[in-house]
Amino acid sequence: MKRSTTVLLTALAPVSWGTTYAVTTEFLPPDRPLFTAVLRALPAGLVLLALARVLPRGIWWGKAAVLGALNIGAFFPLLFLSAYRLPGGMAAVVGSVGPLFVIGLSALLLGRRPATRSVLTAIVAAFGVSLVVLKAAGSLDALGVLAALGSTASMSVGTVLTQRWGRPDGVGPLALTGWQLTAGGLLIAPVAFLVEGAPPALDGAAVGGYVYLALANTAVAYWLWFRGIGRLTATQVTFLGPLSPLTAAVVGWAALGQTLTPVQLTGMVLAFGATVAGQLAPRGARRGTTPLKAASFSSAEKKARKVSMDATGPALRR
């Protein structure tokens, strides 16, 4: 599959996530963020597990739990907490620094030297998002800011670790996504019950909204996201993140009657331009190789590579 096709398919994930706010405010019961997080993650994870029919083995029980906690179990509650406690759009602005987090973590965990162009592009993306989503100034809540930073850091670490660890032999992105969604949903469920109590009564609109969030917005979107992490670099994937607040702004304008000012349109151009620029491989980078693919060699392939290198001689060993 061409790299451009992979980028476009991966981009569908943050585009889908950009519809979450409209669906939540228009169709779902209010003030139930943790209950919503559970219904997004757990049913989606169980559906993907049923389709993949593969469970973790050995050390991957622990790795799947860690990735599920970072990408889902911690990310969802912290994201909702920040959205409730911060003035309009501020949580999205804090979240837009995710590419900077991933660039730094890729240097630490993947040994990738940060490119100056990537850092500057990440700054432009964050600035563009801030122009789109920031509303009138309001008092900042310290807990809300910490929650926003925590959600961004959690997803960033999860993205980089997903690429560093790769996948077990014979396991595709469908199973890996199912593991993480199920683990994350099981982590959130008891917290939701303790904090929010029994589930609320649901009407037809709410049921439809939850079905959309669980299937299209979570199961399909996260499968595309983790599939993209397996074929692109972590930095390239995270640069698609700004498409989420941009989509939310477009949906608000088209479906909810919200207005877009010239400043917001300027921000959209900057953020979208940075997203496109973030997909360009840095000068000197090797195309077509990612840590995830390198980690996915089967045992037979590894043995064949070792035999080949032994026969070639020590001069080629690096």
Residue, then its C-alpha position, 0 to 999 in steps of 0.5 A: m500500500k502506498r504511503s500516501t494511502t496509509v497517511l489518509l487512512t490514518a488521518l480518518a482517526p482524528v477526523s472521526w474523533g473531531t465529531t465526538y464533541a458534537v455527538t456528546t453534546e447533542f445526543l448523550p446524557p450530560d455530565r457522564p464523561l466516565f460512563t461515556a468513556v467506558l461505553r466508547a472503549l469496552p464494547a469496541g474492544l470486545v468487538l475487535l477481540a471477537l473479530a481477531r480471536v487472538l489473546p495476548r501471550g506471555i509478556w504481552w499481557g503486561k504490555a497490552a495492559v500498559l498500552g491500554a492504560l496509557n492510550i485509553g484508560a488514563f487518556f480518556p478520563l484525563l481528557f474529559l476532566s480537562a475539558y470540563r475544568l478549562p475554558g473553551g478550547m484550552a484543553a485542545v490547545v494543550g493537547s496540540v503540543g502532543p507532537l512536541f511530546v512525541i518528538g522528545l520521547s522518540a529521541l529518548l525511547l527510539g533513538r531518533r534525533p529531533a529534526t529542527r523542521s519537525v520541532l518548528t512544524a509542531i510549534v506552528a501546528a499548536f499555534g494554529v490550533s490555538l487560533v481555531v479553538l481559543k475563546a474569550a479568556g477565562s480563569l485557568d484551573a490548575l487541576g484542569v491544566l494538569a489533566a490536559l498535560g497528563s492526557t497529552a503525555s499519556m497518549s504520547v507515551g502510548t504512541v511511542l511505546t506502541q511503535r517501540w514494542g511492535r506486535p507479537d509474531g502473527v498478531g495484526p493491528l486489529a488484535l492489538t487495538g482490541w487488547q488496548l481498548t478492552a484493558g482501558g475500558l476495564l480500567i475505567a469501569p470501576v472508576a466510573f461506577l464509584v464516581e458517577g454511580a449507576p448508569p443513566a436511563l438512555d433514549g433512542a438518540a443516546v443509544g445511537g450516539y453510543v453505538y456511533l462512538a463505540l464502533a466508528n469513533t473508537a473501534v474503527a478509528y483506533w484500529l486505523w490509528f494503531r495500524g498507522i503507527g505500524r507503518l509510519t513513524a510516531t512523529q508522522v502519526t502524531f502530526l495528524g492529531p490537529l485534524s481532530p480540533l479542526t474537524a470539531a470546528v468544521v462540524g460546529w460550523a456546519a451542523l451546530g450553527q457556529t461561526l468561523t472568524p477570519v482568525q479561526l480560518t487563518g489558524m485552520v490553514l496554519a494547522f492543516g499546513a503543519t499537519v501536511a508538512g509533518q508527513l514529509a520525511p526529514r532529510g536523510a531519513r530512510r523511507g519504508t522502515t519503522p521500529l514496529k516493522a523491525a520488531s515484527f520479524s518472525s522467529a524464522e526470519k530472525k534465524a535466517r538473518k542471523v545465519s546470513m550475517d554469520a556467513t557474510g562475516p564480521a565486516l557487515r555486523r553493525 
